[in-house]
Amino acid sequence: MTVWGALPNPAAQLWTEVASRFVDRDELERGFRAHIPWDAWFANTSRLQSALTAAGLQHAVVHTRTYAMRMATSDFLASRNASIQGTVLRERLSDERWDRFRLELIDTFESRFGAHVEFERDVHFGIAEK
């Protein structure tokens, strides 16, 4: 099984910072957890390994890899807006406020990152035998 790790992601953090100007951060977090309730829990490698073992699997190990991410700022924003977080935010905003949010994102990201967003993401690979 694979899960995202908890390595800080400055681009995702900035997206959330801008989003929280439009919808309360706690409300966004609750909405996200409603869609993906175990995301943060599995980001911890020892919990991931324990879950595999608790499921009756044997020889459970977890390997983590870190990947350098680089993409056009516009591509990052499009992917983030289409993500669970973007979906949760979109459900809570009128069309007018969604458009204002997207314009503010573009301005904020272009001033902070320029044409490309670069960050690292960690991924945990949980491997076990049945």
BELFEN-V73638 format. One record per residue. N is the residue number from 1. RES is the residue in one small letter. PSI is psi as a letter, one per 40 degrees, with the letter a starting at -180 (none if undefined). OMEGA is omega in degrees with one decimal (999 if undefined). NEAR is the number of other ideal C-beta (glycine too) atoms within 10 Angstrom. Layout:
n: (N N)
res: (RES RES)
psi: (PSI PSI)
omega: (OMEGA OMEGA)
near: (NEAR NEAR)
//
This chain:
n: (1 2 3 4 5 6 7 8 9 10 11 12 13 14 15 16 17 18 19 20 21 22 23 24 25 26 27 28 29 30 31 32 33 34 35 36 37 38 39 40 41 42 43 44 45 46 47 48 49 50 51 52 53 54 55 56 57 58 59 60 61 62 63 64 65 66 67 68 69 70 71 72 73 74 75 76 77 78 79 80 81 82 83 84 85 86 87 88 89 90 91 92 93 94 95 96 97 98 99 100 101 102 103 104 105 106 107 108 109 110 111 112 113 114 115 116 117 118 119 120 121 122 123 124 125 126 127 128 129 130)
res: (m t v w g a l p n p a a q l w t e v a s r f v d r d e l e r g f r a h i p w d a w f a n t s r l q s a l t a a g l q h a v v h t r t y a m r m a t s d f l a s r n a s i q g t v l r e r l s d e r w d r f r l e l i d t f e s r f g a h v e f e r d v h f g i a e k)
psi: (i i i i a e h h h d d d d d d d d d d e e d h h d d d d d d d d d d d g d e d d d e e h d d d d d d d d d d e e i i f h i h i h i h h h h h i i d d d d d d d d d e i d d d d d d d d e i i d d d d d d d d d d d d d d d d d d d a d i h h i i h i h h h h h i i none)
omega: (178.2 176.3 174.1 175.1 -175.5 178.9 -179.8 -178.8 -175.4 178.5 178.0 178.6 178.5 177.7 -179.5 178.0 178.5 -179.8 -177.5 171.2 -177.1 177.9 -179.7 -177.3 178.6 178.0 176.4 -179.8 177.7 178.7 178.0 -179.7 177.1 179.0 -177.5 -171.5 -174.5 -175.1 -178.3 -178.2 -179.2 177.8 176.8 -173.3 -179.2 176.3 178.2 179.1 178.3 179.9 177.7 178.6 179.9 178.4 177.8 179.0 -176.1 177.0 -178.1 174.1 177.5 175.4 178.7 174.5 177.7 -177.5 173.7 -178.8 174.8 179.2 175.9 179.2 -179.9 177.9 177.7 -178.6 178.4 -179.7 -179.3 178.8 179.0 -178.7 175.9 179.8 177.9 178.8 178.8 180.0 -178.0 178.7 -173.8 -176.6 171.3 178.1 -179.0 179.9 176.4 178.5 177.3 177.2 -177.7 177.5 177.4 176.2 -178.3 179.7 -177.0 -177.9 179.8 178.2 -178.7 -172.3 -174.6 -174.1 -177.3 176.1 178.0 178.8 176.3 174.9 174.9 -179.9 177.4 176.2 177.2 -175.7 180.0 180.0 177.6 999)
near: (14 11 22 15 18 14 14 9 18 13 20 16 10 18 23 17 11 17 23 15 11 15 18 11 12 9 13 18 15 11 17 19 15 10 12 12 9 12 14 15 12 19 16 16 18 8 17 23 18 13 19 20 13 10 11 8 16 9 9 17 11 19 10 12 11 11 10 8 13 9 15 11 18 14 11 23 21 14 11 20 18 11 15 14 20 19 14 20 26 16 10 16 16 8 8 8 14 17 11 14 20 17 10 14 19 14 11 16 21 13 8 12 16 10 9 12 24 13 18 13 15 17 14 21 13 18 14 17 8 6)
//
